[in-house]
């Protein structure tokens, strides 16, 4: 037993923990949980907890269903929202096969495998997500009839950076941040976003695996706090036609030890050759990885809306209409040199999204991709002819287009592995087929009166 496992077992006694929740995600990014008694944890560390993998979305076929969830002791935290009842803790798990080998269906393993490739090249991958979401007065209705068609109602009518005295959003963000930080998840900024009821909370930089775990915890905390305050939180990318959607703009950088390899003094924007090649990889493979970073049919409504959601494959310095932005360099703060990918939405599977993004950037470094000229104009205001002249291509316009590009991508297939790649494609095709059969309110309102 290693020291971290011993620490956890001691903490169980000292904190009088009665339940330990073991967390992992399915291929689509939905959180799964099994509660074990503290007495079972020593065995879970050494052998794992068995479960039926065929019952988890994308994990296994019926005849190979046996799997093990092995808790990662470094992720141990007390859950702060359990109130006055018995103390409950959680740990994330790695998913193993009965022989002890890693499961290729485990999204956490997909990211670990890609991070290992980066480590072999001498790099550590750091990420900093800006997570947007909505707060509604009520949750979605699952009733038949008129109730099911009601529009969600935002908790406020505030806008970007608005400070509303005694507003629901301010109280909500304060409580959510307090819970996150009690679990060791550092928050950098928080504010009201541009749409009514829309919030943003930015997590501090961390290595990509820790960030992905933190994002999954963040979603649970946000929903728990919302329920405790009598409201409902949603990470749906675009719940309203008339308002901006929810993104997860992600700042990223590569380090060699303590050195930020994206920084080069004297270079344009202080961006190194390695940083430029990483951006070139993101641009070159942007279409192929979009189904992973934007995995829902609704994701493409956000990117079709204009504003600060990217629709075109380009980069720029402080250009918020670009897919990749190079933020302004702060003198004396070379450690903060970074790039920002603006396509990712807050409903993605963060393990798979970070793996795909990192793989694309590393490919650019490995193959020494050249970076095209940056776009400093608002690309939304350019004509199609102007964009073509600049070599700017569109991102996939819908999930079907994104699936088609992903399907032919060797990079994504290699990164996700055959099992996850095949399941993900099958699931997304089924989602789009279901979606395109739907008769929408738009069609009824536009066509019924005139046809």
C-alpha positions in Angstrom: 0.0 0.0 0.0 1.4 3.4 -1.0 1.5 6.5 1.2 -1.4 8.1 -0.5 -3.6 5.1 0.1 -2.5 5.1 3.8 -3.4 8.8 4.0 -6.9 8.1 2.7 -7.5 5.2 5.1 -6.4 7.4 8.1 -8.6 10.3 6.8 -11.6 7.9 6.8 -11.2 7.3 10.5 -10.2 10.9 11.5 -13.1 12.4 9.6 -15.6 9.7 10.5 -16.4 9.0 6.8 -19.4 6.6 6.5 -19.6 6.4 2.7 -17.1 6.6 -0.1 -18.4 7.4 -3.6 -16.3 6.0 -6.4 -16.7 8.1 -9.6 -16.0 7.5 -13.2 -17.5 8.6 -16.5 -18.9 6.8 -19.4 -17.8 7.5 -23.0 -20.3 10.3 -23.4 -19.1 12.0 -20.2 -21.9 11.2 -17.8 -20.8 10.7 -14.3 -21.2 7.2 -12.7 -21.0 6.5 -9.0 -20.9 3.5 -6.6 -20.9 3.9 -2.9 -18.7 1.6 -0.7 -18.3 1.3 3.0 -14.9 2.4 4.4 -14.2 -1.1 5.4 -14.2 -2.1 1.7 -11.8 0.5 0.6 -8.5 -1.3 1.3 -9.7 -4.1 -0.9 -10.8 -1.6 -3.5 -7.3 -0.1 -3.6 -5.7 -3.5 -4.1 -8.2 -5.3 -6.3 -10.9 -2.7 -7.5 -14.6 -3.0 -7.2 -16.3 -5.2 -9.8 -19.3 -4.0 -11.9 -21.2 -4.9 -15.1 -19.5 -2.9 -17.8 -22.2 -3.8 -20.4 -24.6 -1.6 -18.4 -22.4 1.5 -18.9 -22.8 3.5 -22.1 -20.0 2.5 -24.5 -18.0 0.3 -22.0 -18.4 -3.3 -23.1 -20.5 -6.0 -24.8 -22.5 -8.4 -22.8 -20.0 -11.3 -23.2 -17.1 -9.2 -21.9 -19.0 -7.3 -19.2 -16.8 -7.9 -16.1 -14.9 -4.7 -15.2 -13.2 -3.2 -12.1 -13.3 0.3 -10.8 -10.0 1.0 -9.0 -10.0 4.3 -6.9 -7.2 6.8 -7.4 -6.3 7.9 -3.9 -4.8 11.2 -5.1 -8.4 12.3 -5.9 -9.8 11.8 -2.4 -12.0 14.6 -1.2 -14.8 15.1 1.3 -18.1 16.0 -0.3 -19.2 19.3 1.3 -22.9 19.3 0.4 -24.1 16.3 2.5 -25.2 18.6 5.3 -25.5 17.3 8.9 -25.8 13.6 7.9 -23.0 11.1 7.7 -19.7 12.3 6.1 -19.3 11.2 2.5 -16.1 11.3 0.4 -15.4 10.7 -3.2 -12.5 9.4 -5.4 -12.2 9.1 -9.1 -11.5 5.6 -10.5 -9.5 4.1 -13.3 -11.4 1.3 -15.1 -9.6 -2.0 -15.4 -10.2 -5.4 -17.0 -10.3 -8.5 -14.9 -6.6 -9.2 -15.7 -5.7 -5.8 -14.3 -5.0 -4.1 -17.6 -6.5 -0.7 -18.3 -9.9 -0.6 -20.1 -9.7 1.0 -23.5 -13.3 2.2 -22.9 -12.3 4.4 -20.0 -12.2 8.1 -21.0 -9.8 8.8 -18.2 -7.4 6.2 -19.6 -7.7 7.8 -23.1 -6.5 11.1 -21.7 -3.8 9.4 -19.6 -2.4 7.7 -22.7 -2.2 11.0 -24.6 -0.6 12.7 -21.7 2.0 9.9 -21.6 2.8 10.6 -25.2 3.3 14.3 -24.4 5.5 13.3 -21.4 7.6 11.1 -23.8 8.2 14.3 -25.8 9.2 16.1 -22.6 5.9 18.1 -22.1 3.4 18.6 -19.4 0.0 19.8 -20.6 -1.8 22.5 -18.5 -5.3 23.7 -19.0 -7.5 26.5 -17.5 -11.2 26.3 -18.4 -13.8 29.1 -18.4 -17.0 27.2 -17.7 -20.3 28.8 -18.6 -23.8 27.5 -17.7 -27.3 28.7 -17.1 -29.5 28.9 -14.0 -33.2 28.5 -14.5 -36.1 29.0 -12.2 -37.3 25.4 -12.7 -35.9 22.1 -14.1 -37.0 20.6 -17.3 -40.5 19.0 -17.3 -40.8 15.4 -18.2 -44.6 15.6 -18.5 -46.5 15.1 -21.7 -48.5 17.8 -23.3 -48.2 21.6 -22.9 -45.8 21.6 -19.9 -43.1 19.8 -21.9 -43.0 22.6 -24.4 -42.5 25.5 -22.0 -39.4 27.6 -22.5 -36.9 27.5 -19.5 -37.1 30.7 -17.4 -33.8 32.3 -16.4 -33.3 33.2 -12.8 -32.5 36.9 -13.7 -32.5 39.4 -16.5 -28.9 40.5 -15.9 -26.1 40.8 -18.5 -22.3 40.6 -18.8 -20.5 41.5 -15.5 -23.7 42.9 -14.1 -23.8 43.2 -10.3 -27.3 42.7 -9.0 -27.7 43.3 -5.2 -29.1 40.2 -3.6 -29.2 38.5 -7.0 -29.6 34.8 -7.2 -26.5 34.5 -9.3 -24.2 36.2 -6.8 -25.3 34.1 -3.9 -25.1 31.0 -6.1 -21.6 31.7 -7.3 -20.4 32.4 -3.7 -21.7 29.2 -2.4 -20.5 27.1 -5.3 -17.0 28.6 -5.1 -16.9 27.9 -1.4 -17.7 24.3 -2.0 -15.2 23.9 -4.8 -12.4 25.4 -2.8 -13.2 23.2 0.2 -12.6 20.3 -2.2 -9.2 21.7 -3.3 -10.5 23.1 -6.6 -9.1 26.6 -7.0 -11.3 29.2 -8.7 -9.7 32.2 -10.4 -12.7 34.3 -11.5 -16.5 34.3 -11.5 -19.1 36.6 -12.9 -22.5 36.9 -14.7 -22.2 36.2 -18.4 -23.9 37.9 -21.3 -27.3 36.1 -21.3 -30.1 36.2 -18.7 -29.4 33.6 -16.0 -26.0 32.8 -17.5 -23.0 32.4 -15.2 -19.2 31.8 -15.6 -16.8 30.3 -13.2 -13.1 29.9 -14.2 -10.9 27.2 -12.7 -7.3 27.9 -12.0 -4.6 26.3 -14.2 -3.8 22.7 -13.5 -2.4 19.7 -15.3 -5.0 18.4 -17.8 -6.0 15.2 -15.9 -6.6 17.1 -12.7 -8.6 19.7 -14.7 -10.8 17.1 -16.3 -11.5 15.5 -12.9 -12.2 19.1 -11.6 -14.6 19.8 -14.4 -16.6 16.6 -13.6 -16.7 17.6 -9.9 -17.6 21.2 -10.9 -20.7 20.0 -12.7 -21.9 18.0 -9.7 -21.2 20.9 -7.3 -23.1 23.4 -9.5 -26.1 21.2 -9.8 -26.1 20.4 -6.1 -25.9 24.1 -5.1 -28.6 25.0 -7.6 -31.0 22.4 -6.2 -30.2 23.6 -2.6 -31.3 27.1 -3.7 -34.4 26.0 -5.4 -33.2 26.6 -9.0 -31.9 24.4 -11.8 -28.5 24.5 -13.5 -27.8 23.4 -17.1 -24.7 23.0 -19.2 -26.7 22.7 -22.4 -24.7 24.6 -25.0 -27.5 26.7 -26.4 -30.8 26.7 -24.6 -32.1 29.9 -26.2 -32.3 31.0 -29.8 -31.9 34.7 -29.0 -29.1 34.6 -26.4 -25.4 33.4 -26.6 -24.7 29.8 -25.7 -22.4 28.3 -23.0 -18.8 27.8 -23.9 -15.8 26.3 -22.1 -13.0 28.5 -23.6 -9.9 26.6 -22.6 -6.5 28.2 -22.1 -3.6 25.8 -22.6 0.2 25.6 -22.5 3.0 23.1 -22.5 5.8 23.1 -20.0 9.2 21.4 -19.9 9.7 21.2 -16.2 9.2 24.7 -14.9 9.7 26.3 -18.4 6.8 27.4 -20.5 7.7 26.3 -24.0 5.1 28.5 -25.6 7.1 31.6 -24.5 9.9 33.1 -26.5 11.2 36.6 -25.7 11.4 38.8 -28.8 9.1 36.6 -30.9 5.9 38.0 -32.3 3.3 37.9 -29.5 6.2 36.3 -27.5 4.9 33.0 -29.0 7.6 30.3 -29.5 8.1 28.1 -32.6 6.7 25.2 -30.5 3.6 27.3 -29.6 3.1 28.2 -33.2 3.4 24.6 -34.3 0.9 23.6 -31.6 -1.6 26.1 -32.9 -1.0 24.9 -36.5 -1.9 21.4 -35.3 -5.1 22.6 -33.8 -6.1 24.4 -37.0 -5.1 21.6 -39.3 -7.1 19.0 -37.3 -9.9 21.3 -36.1 -12.6 19.8 -38.2 -11.6 16.3 -37.3 -11.8 16.8 -33.5 -14.9 19.0 -33.4 -17.3 16.1 -32.9 -15.3 15.4 -29.7 -15.1 19.0 -28.4 -18.7 19.7 -29.5 -20.5 16.4 -29.2 -24.2 17.2 -29.1 -26.6 18.3 -31.9 -27.3 21.4 -29.9 -23.6 22.3 -29.8 -23.7 23.5 -33.4 -26.5 26.0 -32.6 -24.1 27.9 -30.4 -21.4 28.0 -33.1 -23.8 29.2 -35.8 -24.9 32.2 -33.7 -22.0 34.5 -34.3 -20.7 36.7 -31.5 -17.8 35.1 -29.7 -18.5 31.5 -30.7 -16.2 30.5 -33.5 -17.5 29.2 -36.8 -14.3 29.4 -38.8 -10.8 27.8 -38.6 -8.4 30.6 -37.9 -6.2 32.1 -35.2 -5.5 35.7 -34.1 -4.0 37.8 -31.4 -6.8 39.0 -29.0 -9.4 38.2 -31.8 -12.4 36.7 -30.0 -14.0 35.7 -33.3 -11.1 33.3 -34.0 -11.0 29.6 -33.2 -7.7 30.0 -31.5 -6.7 33.2 -29.7 -3.3 34.3 -28.4 -4.0 36.4 -25.3 -2.0 39.5 -24.7 1.4 38.8 -23.1 1.9 40.2 -19.6 5.5 41.5 -19.1 7.5 39.6 -16.4 4.8 36.8 -16.5 6.2 34.4 -19.1 4.7 31.5 -17.2 1.3 32.8 -18.2 2.0 32.7 -22.0 -0.7 30.5 -23.4 -3.2 30.0 -26.2 -7.0 29.8 -25.9 -9.2 27.4 -27.8 -12.7 28.9 -28.1 -14.7 26.1 -29.7 -15.1 23.7 -26.7 -18.5 23.8 -25.0 -19.2 23.0 -21.4 -21.2 19.8 -22.2 -18.3 17.9 -23.6 -16.6 14.9 -22.1 -13.5 16.7 -20.8 -11.2 13.6 -20.8 -11.8 12.9 -24.5 -11.9 16.6 -25.5 -8.5 17.3 -23.8 -7.0 14.2 -25.3 -8.1 15.2 -28.9 -6.9 18.8 -28.5 -3.5 17.7 -27.1 -3.1 15.1 -29.8 -3.8 17.7 -32.5 -1.3 20.1 -31.0 1.4 17.5 -30.6 0.9 16.4 -34.2 1.7 20.0 -35.3 4.9 19.9 -33.2 5.9 16.4 -34.5 5.3 17.2 -38.1 6.5 20.8 -37.9 3.3 22.3 -39.3 3.6 25.9 -40.5 1.2 28.4 -39.0 -0.8 30.4 -41.5 -1.2 34.2 -41.1 -3.4 35.3 -38.3 -6.8 36.9 -38.7 -7.1 40.2 -36.9 -10.5 41.2 -38.4 -13.8 39.9 -37.1 -14.2 36.9 -39.4 -17.9 37.0 -39.0 -18.0 40.3 -40.9 -16.0 39.0 -43.8 -17.6 37.7 -47.0 -17.2 34.1 -48.0 -14.9 35.3 -50.8 -12.7 37.2 -48.4 -12.5 34.3 -46.1 -11.6 31.9 -48.9 -8.9 34.4 -50.1 -7.4 34.3 -46.6 -7.5 30.5 -46.6 -10.1 30.4 -43.8 -12.3 27.3 -43.8 -15.5 26.8 -41.9 -15.9 24.5 -38.9 -18.5 21.7 -39.3 -21.9 23.2 -39.5 -23.7 20.4 -37.7 -23.0 17.1 -35.9 -23.4 15.2 -39.1 -20.6 17.1 -40.8 -18.4 16.7 -37.8 -19.0 13.0 -37.6 -18.0 12.7 -41.3 -14.7 14.5 -40.7 -14.0 12.5 -37.5 -14.8 9.2 -39.2 -11.9 9.7 -41.7 -9.4 11.0 -39.1 -6.5 8.8 -38.3 -5.5 11.2 -35.6 -8.8 10.9 -33.7 -9.0 7.1 -34.2 -5.5 6.7 -32.8 -6.1 9.0 -29.9 -9.4 7.6 -28.8 -8.6 4.0 -29.5 -10.7 1.7 -31.7 -13.3 0.9 -29.0 -14.1 4.4 -28.0 -13.8 5.7 -31.6 -16.3 3.2 -33.0 -18.8 3.6 -30.1 -18.7 7.4 -30.2 -19.3 7.4 -33.9 -22.2 5.0 -33.7 -23.8 6.9 -30.8 -23.5 10.3 -32.5 -24.9 9.0 -35.8 -27.9 7.7 -33.9 -28.3 11.0 -32.1 -28.2 13.0 -35.4 -30.6 10.5 -37.1 -33.1 11.0 -34.2 -32.6 14.7 -34.4 -33.2 15.1 -38.1 -36.5 13.2 -37.9 -37.9 15.7 -35.4 -40.5 18.3 -36.5 -39.5 21.4 -34.8 -41.5 24.4 -33.5 -39.7 26.5 -36.1 -41.1 24.4 -38.9 -44.6 24.5 -37.5 -44.6 28.3 -36.9 -43.0 29.1 -40.2 -44.8 26.6 -42.5 -48.2 25.5 -41.1 -49.8 28.9 -41.6 -48.7 29.2 -45.3 -48.5 25.7 -46.8 
